[in-house]
Amino acid sequence: MSTRSRIIPVALLLLIPVLIFWMWLLSKAIRSSWLCPRECWCDPEEDILDCSHASLKELPQIYHSYIYKLYLDHNNLSTLAKKAFVSKSILQIESLHLDHCEISYIDVDAFNGLILLDFLSLDDNLLTGLKVGTFKNLTHLQSLHLAYNRIENLDAGIFEGLTSLEWLDLAHNLLYSLGSDTFIGLTNLKKLLLWHNRLSTLHPDVFMHLTKLNALHLDENEELQIPSNSSFLNIQTVEELDISDCNISSVMPISFENATNLTKLVLSNNNLKTIDYNIFRVMPKLTHLFLYGNPLECDCELLKVWRWCQEHNIEVVGYTEYFVLCESPEQVSGLWWGVLGKAQCKNGSIMYEEDYNPVVPNYVETEDDYYSRLHDYVTYVEPVIYILLLIFGAIGNVVILVVIICNSEMHTIPNVYIMNLAISDLLLLTVNAIFTYIKKVSDSWQVADILCKMFGFLRHSSIGVSAYLICVMSIQRYQVISSPLHNRRQSMTRIMTIATILGIWTICSLFAIPYTLAIHFGNECHVFFSWKYYQKAVVFELLVFCIFPLGITICMYCLAARHLMRSSNIESGEVHNQGNSRRKTARILLSFTLVFVLSLLPYHLLWTSIVRRESDYPIDMLYLYIISKYLLLFNSCFNPVALCCSSKCYRRYLKHYLLKCCGRKSPTTANIARK
C-alpha cells in the first residue's frame, strides 16, 4: 500500500471526532439563540443573558433554565414592581446588573424569589432612598452596588438579613449622616465604600456591628472631620482606611487608638502640614502611609516620621508618579521629602546640608507599570507593525496574483492553489490591520454588530484557508516528487482542483462559525461574555486549524525530502548535478516546513493556553503571544518570498515586470515560458 493510500484514510478517520465536536458546538449556539429574547444576546453556553442597551421598559421573559448572569443595564425600567422577577420566571440568576436604568423606585418585594443571587448592581440610577426589607430575602448576596444614586439617608436595619454580604458600595451618593444601627446585620461585610458623599461627622460606634470589616473608604467627603480628642473609629478589624481628599488639617494618635490593626492609611490630598510621630505607636502594623498632595512642613516633627518610615520600611509613595513633597520651609519647597535625610534638628530647628538638591525618590516598578508600558506598546507601536506587514505582504501577494492571472502560461494546477493562498493571505493581513486600527482609534466599538462578527469570521476562516491550502500543496508536491507521471492526468485533476479549493473555503468557513458565535458586540468587539463557550471554540480551532493541517504538512514535506535525498544518493556521476539539485530542493522543503511550523503552532498553542488559564497567566506569556501574532502574519508575507525562491519561472516573470517598470528591455512572456 502506498504512503498516500495510508495517510488519507487515517486523516479522514481523524476528521470524524472533529466533526462531532463542531456539530456539538454549533447545536449549543443554535439552541441558545432560539430561546433568547428578541432584544437580547444569549451566551451559547446558556449561562449569560445580555439585554443591555435594548430600550426595555419592563423585564424580558426568559426561557433559559440555566442563566446565572443577567445584564439589564442601560434600559428604561424606571421602577421594579412587586415580585418583578417572579412574574418573569427569573429565579435562578446569581448575578444581576441593573445599572443606568433610570430606576427611581423599588418595591419592598421586588427581589422576592432571587434566593441564589450573590451579586446585585444598581449603580447610576435615580434612587433617593430604599425601604426597609428590600433586601430581606437575599441571604446569599455577597456584593451590593448602589453607587452614583441620590440616596440621602439610610434607615435603621435597611441591610438586615444580608448575612452573606462582603462588599457594599454606597459611593457617590448624598449621604450626610449614618446612624449607629444603619449597618446592623452585615456580620460578614469586608469592604465598605462611602467615598464622595456629604458625611461630616461619624459616631465612633457607627461601624461597630461590622465585625469583619477589612477595608473602609471615606475619601472625597470634603466636610468630614477627624476628632482630635477622641477616637475616630471603634473597630479593630479594619486594615485599610482611605480618608484622602477630605480637607483634613490634623491627625492625632488618639483618633486611631482603636485602629490597632491598620496596615494601610491613605491621607493624600488633604491639608496636613505635619503628622504626630506618636501615631505609629497606636498603629504598630502600619506598612503603607500615603501622604502625597499635602502642604507638608518638613520640620523636625516630620523628620521623625520620615525616619520611622525608613527604619520600618513603610511605603509612602502613592500610585505611580505621585510622591510626597515638601511645601515648607522655603529652601526645600517642592522637593521630595527624602530631603529630610539630609537634615538635622538642633534646638527644635531643622537645618539642611548643602547637597540636598540631587535627592530623588527610588521608585520601584510595579506590575501596573509593566501593563502600562504594554498598553502603550499595543496602542502606538503594534498598529505600525501591522501596517508594515500589510504593505510588505500586500505587495508580494498582489505581484503573485498579477503574474498568475496575466500570463496564460502560469495557469497551471499548482498555481491555482498558490493564487488562492495569496488571496487568503491578503484577507488575513487586511482584516488584522483594519480591525486593529478600529480598536485603537476608539475606546469603544463604534462599528455595527454585523461588522464585529464579520471581522472575526474572516480573520479565522482565512487562517484556516492558508493552513489547508499549504497542506494540500504539500500533498501535491509529494505526489509530483514521488510519482512524476501522476501530474500528467490533467482532465480529471483540474475538476478535482476546483472542487478541492471550493471545499477548503467552505470547510474553513464552517469551522470558523463557533468563534463567530462566541463574539458579542457590547462596548467592545470581544468574546469575554461567552468565555466558557469560547474556551471550547479555541480548543476546536487548535485541532482543525493547527494540529490537523500542520501534522499532514509536516508528514508530506518530510516524506518528499526523504525521497529526494534518497534519489540523490543513488545518482550516477553523469547526473551528479541533478542529485545536488534534488538535495537543494529537499532542504528548501524542510525550510518551508520549519517556517510553517514556527508561524502557526506558537500562536495557537499560546492563545489556547491563555484562554484556558483565563487571567491566571504571567505577563511574559502575553508578550510571547504578541510575538506569535507577528509570526502568524509574517507567514502571509513569507509565502511570496518562498515562491520566488523555489520557482524559476516565477523569478523570470518577476524580473520581466521589474525591468518593464524600469523602462528597460525584457524578454517576452513567450520566451520566459520557454525558458
N, C-alpha and C positions, 0 to 999 in steps of 0.2 A: 504493500500500500504506500502511495506517495506521501510526502510530507504534507502537501496541500490537502489531500483527501483525509488526513488525520486531524489537521488543525481546524478545518471548517466545521465538522460535526461537534467537536469539543466547544468551539465558540458558540455555536447555536444552542448547545446544551446549557451553557452558562447564561445565555440570554433569558432562559425560562424564569429563574428566580428574580431576575431584574424586572421582567415584565410584570410579574406578580406584585413586586414591590411598587412599581409605578401605578398599577391599577388600584392598589390599596390606598396610596396617597391621593390619587385622583378621586376615588369614591368618597373619602373623608371630606375633601373640599366641596364636592358637589352636594353631598348631604347637608353640610353646614350652610352652604349658600341657599339651598332650597328652603330651609327652616328659618332663615334670617329675616327679620322685619325689613320692609322695603327701604326705609330711611337709614338703615344701619349697615354696619360691616361686621361679619362674624368670623372669628378665628377658625380656620379649618380643624383645629384641634378641639373645637366646641367648648372652650372654657373661657373665652373672652368675647364680649359683645361691645362694640364701639358705636354709639349713637351720637357722637359729638358733632356739633355744627349742623344738626339736622332740622333746626327750626321747630322742634317738638313743643307742643303746648300741653301735652299730657304724656304719661309714661307709656312706652310701647308694650304690646303684647309679646311675650317671649314664649317660644315653643321648644327651645332647647332645654334639656333636662340637666345639663352639666355646666352651665355658665356659672363661673365663680367670680368673674371680674366684669363690672358693668360701668361703662363710661357714658354719662349723660350730660357732660359739661357743654357750655356754650349753647344752651337752648332757652326757651321762654316758658319755663314751667310755672313761675310766679308763686304758686302755693303747692304744698304737699298735703293732700287731704287725708282724712281718717282712713286707715288701712289701705293706703295708696298702693302699696306693693303687693298686699294680699290679693287685691282685686285684679291685678295683672299677672298673678301666678309667679311673681318674682320673689321666691322664698329661699333659694339655695345659694344666693350670691354671698361671697366673702369680702369683696372689695367694691365699694360704691363711690363713684365720683360725680358730684353734683355742683361743680364749680361754674361760675359765670352763668347762672341760670335765672338771675333776677328774682330769686326766691325771697319773699318778704314775710311769709307766714308758714309755719309748720305745725300741723295739728299734733296734739299730745300723743295720739295713737298712730301717727303716720308710719312709724318704723316697726309696727307690730308684725310679727312673723319672721323677721330677719334674725333668727336666733344664731345663725352661723357667721354673721357679719363681724369682721375683725378690723376693717379699715373703712372710715367714712370721712369724706372731704366735702365741706360746704363753703369753701373759700370763695371770695369775690361775689357775694350775694348782697341782698338788701335787708338782712336780718337786723332788727333793733333790739330784740330780746328773745328769750326762749322760755317755754313753760316748764315748770317742774314736772318731771315724769316723761319728758320727751324721749329720753334715752333709757328708760327704766328696764326694758326687756333686752337690751344689747349687752348681755353678760359676757359675750366673747370679744367685744370690741377692744382692740389694742391701740388704735391710733385714731384720734378725732381732730379734724382740722376745721376751725371756724375763723380763720384769719381773713382780713380785708372785708369785714362787715361793718355794721354800725351799732354794735352792741354796747349799751351804756351801763348796764347793770346786770349782775348775775344773782338770781335769787338763791337763798339758802337751800342746799340739797339738790340743786339743779343737776349735779352729776352723780347723785346717789344711785347705786345699782351698777355702775361701771367698774366692777371689781377687777376686771382684767386690763383696764386701760393703762398703757405705759407711756403714751405720747399725747399731749394736749397742746394744741396750737391756738392761742387767742390773740395773736399778734395783729397789729394794725386795726384796732377797734377804737371805741370811745370810752373805755372803762376808766372811771375816775376813782373808784374805791372797790375794795374787796372785803367782804365780811369774814369773820373768823370761822364761819361754818359754810363758806362757799364751796370748799373742796372736800366736804365730808363724803366718804365712800370711796375715794380714789386711793385705796390702800396699796396699789401696785404701780402708781404713777412714778415714772423715772425721769421724764423730761417735760418741763413746762415752759412755754413760750408766751411771754407777756410784753414783748417789745412793741414800741410805738403805740402806746395808749396815752391816757391822761392821768396816770397814777401820780399822786403827790406824796402821801404818807401811807405806810403799811403798818398794820398792827403786828407786833412781833410774833403773835401766835397764828397768823393767817395761814401759814403752811404747816402747822403742827400735825395735821391729820395725814400729811403726805410722808409716811414713814419710810418710803423707799425712794424718795426724790433724789436724783443724782445731778441733774443739770437744771438751772434756773436762769432764764434770760429776761432781764428787766431793762434792757438798753432802750434808748430813744424815748424814755419817759422824761421829758425835759423839766418837769416840775418835781421830780422825785427827790426827796430829802433823806439823807442818811443821818440818823440821830448821833450826836457826839457824846451823849451822856448816858446812853442805854444801848441795849443790844438791838441790832437791826433785824436779825433773823434768829428765831429759836428753833432751829432744825440742824441737827448734826450730820445728817446723811449727805447733804449737798457737797459735791466735789467740784462742780463748775458753776461759777457765778459771773454773769455778764451784766455790769451796770455802766456800760460805756454810753457816751452821748447823752448824759443826764444833767449836765451843768453842776456836777458835784464839786464843791470847793474844798472839802476837807474829809479825811478818813481817819478815824481814831481806833485804837486797838479794842476798846470796849464795844465798838459797833459789831465786831466779829468774834466776840469772846465765845459764842456758842457754835461757831462755824469751824470747829477744830479739824474737820476732815477735808477742808478746801484744798484742792490741788491746783486749780486754775482760777485766777481772779482777773477779770478784764475791766480796767479803769480808764481805757483810752478815750480821747476826745472829750474830756471834762475840763474843769477849771482848777485842777490841782496844781499847787505850787511846790508842795513837798508832801512827804509821807512820813508818818511817825515810825521810826525804826522799830519800835516795840510791837508793831503789827505782826512781825514774823514770829513772835513768841506765842501768840494765840493761834497761829496757823502753821504748826510745825511741819505739815505735809506739803506745803506750797511748792510747786515746781514751775508754774507759769504765772508771771505777773506782767500784764500788758499795760504800758503807761504812755504809749505814743499819742501825740496830739494834745498834750497838756502843756501849759506855760510853766514848766518846771524851773525852779530856782536851784541851781546846782551849788548848794551851800553845804555846810558841814553835816547837817542832818541827812541830806540826800546822799552825801558821801558814805555814811554808814549803811544806807540802803543799798548803794551800789556795791560796796564791799561784801555785804551779806549775799547778794545775788551772785557775785563772782565765786565766793567761797563755797556756796551750796548749789552751784550750777542751776540757778533759777533762770528760766528762759524769759527774756524781757523783750526780744524782738517781736514785732507784731507779725502781720501777714505780709509776705513778700518783701517789698522795699520799705515798709514803714518802720522807722527806727525812733528811739527815744532821744529827743533833742533838748538842749538847754535853752531857756529863754533869757535867763539872767544868771550871774552878773554879765555886764555888757561885754567883757573881754572874751567870753565863751558863748555868746548868744548865737544860736543857730548851729552849734556844734553838737555832735553825738555825745551822749552823756558819758561815754567811755573816757572823755577828757578828765573825768574825776579821778582816774588812775594816775594822772599827772599832778594831783593836788594834795595839799597838806593843810590841816587845820591847826592854827595857833591862836590860843586865847579866844576861841569861838569864831575866829575869822578864817575864811578859806583863801589859800594862796596857790596860784598855778605856776608851774615851771614854764620856762621859755619855749620849750619844744612840744607844746601840746597840739599845735595845728594839724600835724600829719595824722592824728588819731582818727582811725576809721573803724567801723564795725566789721567783725569777722563773721560774715554771713555764710551759713551752711545751706547748700541747696537741698531742697526737699523734693519729694516725689511730684508735688504740684508743679515745681519748676520744670521738671522733665516733660510733663504733659503739656505745659505751656509752650515749651520750645517745639514739641511735636505738633501742637495745634498751629503754630506759626509756619512750620515747615509745610504741613498739609495745605494750609491756606494760600501761601505765597509761592512756594517752590514747586510743589507737586504739579499744579496746573501747567507750569512752564515745561516740566519734563514731559508731561502728556502731550503738549503741543509739539515739542521737538520730535517725539516718537511718531506722532501723527504725520508730521511733514516728511520725515525720513521714510516712514513706511508707505505713505501715500504715493510718494514719487516712485519708489521701487515697484509697488504693485500696479500702479497705473501704467508704467512702462511695460510690465508683463502683459497687461490686457491689450495695450496698443500693438505690441509685437505679434501676439497671437491672433487678434481679430483682423488686423490689417494685412496679414500675409497668409494667403491660402495654403502655402507650403507648411505652415505651422498648425494647420487644422488637423492634428493627429489626436488619437485617443488619449495618450498621456497628457497632452496639452489642454484637453478639455477639463481634466481634473485640476491641472495647475491653474487654469483660468478661474474655476470655482473657488479654489483655495485663495487666490488673490482677492476675489470678491468678499469672501468671509473675513479675511484679514483686514480689508478696508473697513468692513462693517464694524468689526471689533474695535479698531483704532478710533473710528469716528464716534461711535456711541460712547466709549470711555471718555474721550475728550469733551464732548458736549455735555454729558451727564456731570462730569467733574466741574465744568465751568458753571453750570446752572447751580450746583450745590454751593460753590464757593462765593458766587456773587450775591447770594441771598441767604439770610438766616433761616428762612422757611421756604418750603417748596411752593413756588408760585405758579407752576405749570399744572395743567389739568391732570386728573387722576389717571386717565387713559394713557397719557404720555409717561407717567411714572411707571406703570406696568409695562408699557411698550419698551422703554429703555432697558428694563430688567430682562424682558423676554429676548430682545435682540442680542443683548450682551452675552447671555448664557447660551443661547442657541448658536451664535457664531463661534463661541469657544468649542462647542461640540462639533460643529461642522468642520472646523480646522483640524481637530483631532482625528475625526473619522476619515477625512479626505487623505490625510497623511498616512493613516492606517491602510486604506485601500491602495494608495500609491506604493506603499511598501510591499503589499502582496503582489501587485503587478510587477514591480521591479524584480522581485524574487522569481516570478514566473518567467520573465524575459531572460534572466541570467541563467536559470536552471534548465529552461526549455525554450530556446530561441525560436523554434518553429511555431510555438503556441501563439505568438503575437501576430501571425500572418492570417489568422481566421478573422478577417475584418467584418464580414457581413453581420454575423451574429454578435460580435464584440461591440460594435457601435450601438446596437439596440440595448445590450446589457449595460453599456457605459451610461447611456441616458437614464436607464431605469435605476442604476446604482446611485447616480447623483441625485435624482429626484427622491430616492429612498433615504439618502443621507440627510437631505434638507428636511424631509418630512419627519423622520425619526428624531432628529435633534430638536425640531420644533416641538414635537410631542413631549420629549424628555425635559424640555425647559418649562413646561406648564406648571409642575409643582412649585418651582421657585416663583413663578409669576403669581400664582395664587397665594403665596405667602406674603407678597408685598401688600402693604396697606398705606394708603395715602392719608396722612394727617398733616401736621405742621411740616413734616419732612417726608421724603420718599424712603421708607425704611421697611424692615421686616421684624422689628423688635416687638410688635404687638403679638405676632404669631410665632414666638420664639420656639416653642416646643415643636410645632409643625415644621418650622424652618430647619431645626436640627436634623430632622429626618430627611428633609429635602436635600440638605447639604451632603449627607451620607450617600443618598441616591446619586447625586451628581458626581461624587468621588468615584463611585463604581462605574457609571456609564460614560462619563466624560474624561476620565483619567485612567483608572486601573484597566478597564477592558480594552480600549483602543491602544493604550500605551503598551500593554502586555503583548498584543498581537504585533504591533510595530517593531518592538524590540526583537521579538522572535524572528520576524521576517528579515529584518536587516542583518541580524547576526547569522542567520542561515545563508543569506545571499553573500555576505562577506566570507563566510567559511567556504562556500562553493568557489568563490573567486580565488581565494588563497590556495585551495587545493589544486584547482585547474592551472594556476600559475606555476606551481611547484613541479608539475609533470611536463611542462612545455619543453620542447627540444631547443637546441641552440638557434635554429632558424627563426623561431618565433619568440626569442628571448624578450624582445621589446614588447610583444603582446602580453607576455607574462607580467612584465613590470607595469603595464597599463592596467591590468586586472588587479594587481596588488594596490595600485594607486586608487582605483575605483572602490576597492574594499575598504581602504582607510577613509575615503570620503563618506561611504555609507555609515561606517561606525561613528564618524564625527557628527553626521546628521542625527544619528540615534542619540548621541550624548547631548547634543543641543536640545533636541526634542524633550528628553527626559528632564533636563535642568529647567526648561521653560514651563513645563506642565505640572510636574509632580510636586515641587515645593509649594506652589500656590494652593493646590487642592488640599494637600496634607496640612499645611499651616492653618488655612481658613477653617477646615473641618475641626482641627484641634482647638482653635479659639472659640468656635461656636459651641462645641461640646462642653468646654470648660466655662462658658459664659464669661463672667467678669473676673474669674479667678485665674488670671494668667499674668506672667511678668511682662513689663514694658518692652523688654528685649524681643519677646516674641512678636510684638506689634511691629517693631522695626523690621524684623525678618519678613513679616507678611507684606509690608510695603515694598521691600526689595523683590519679593516673589511676584508682586503685581507687575513690576517693571520687567521682570524676566518673561512673564506671560506675554506682555505686549511686544517685547523685543523679538519673540519668536515670529510675530507677524511681520516685523521688519527684516528678520533674518532670511525668510523664505526666498525673497528675490535674490539675495546675495548667494544663497545656496544654489539656486537655479543657474546663476551666472557662472559659478564655479564648476558645476557638473555638466553643463550643456555647451558644447562648442557652437552649435547652431544659434543658440540664444545670444552668445557673446558676439557672434558675427553680425547679427541683426542689430544688436545694441551699438556696436561700432559703426554700423552703417547709418543709423539715425543720429548718432552723435556727430559724425562727420558732415552729415547733411545739414544739421542745425548750425554747424560752424561755417557753412558755405564752402566746404571742400568737396572734391570729387570722391565718390564712394562707389563700390561695386553695386551692380544692380541686384535686385532681390532674387532674380533668377540665378545669377552667379553665386549668390550666397547659398541658395538652396542646393546647388550642385556641389558646392564645397562641403 
